């Protein structure tokens, strides 16, 4: 994953909850990729990555709050963050958004 792809994926995750962003046809692929990522992590019972997606990007909580709520350290958080970004990027590429 390139730095540019990582940046675009992070921006899409941060903007996902904004109504105008989500309704834009240009962002349909990103919205679908994020929904599919959420379904994927819930289906494989991965509470860290599912929780990270929910708390950090859908509820827009601070990083420190996410660490505390998930009872994880910074290294685990960073690994889960990279996994999450990669998963969203793969689904986004499938829908032509990336």
Number of C-alpha atoms within 10 A of each C-alpha: 10 7 8 9 14 16 12 17 23 18 12 23 21 15 19 20 15 10 9 10 15 18 12 10 10 11 18 17 19 28 25 18 25 24 14 16 24 19 13 15 18 14 10 9 11 11 12 20 23 20 19 22 23 15 19 19 19 16 12 15 13 11 14 11 12 21 18 10 12 15 11 12 12 11 9 12 19 11 11 18 18 13 13 22 21 17 20 26 25 16 20 24 14 14 15 12 20 15
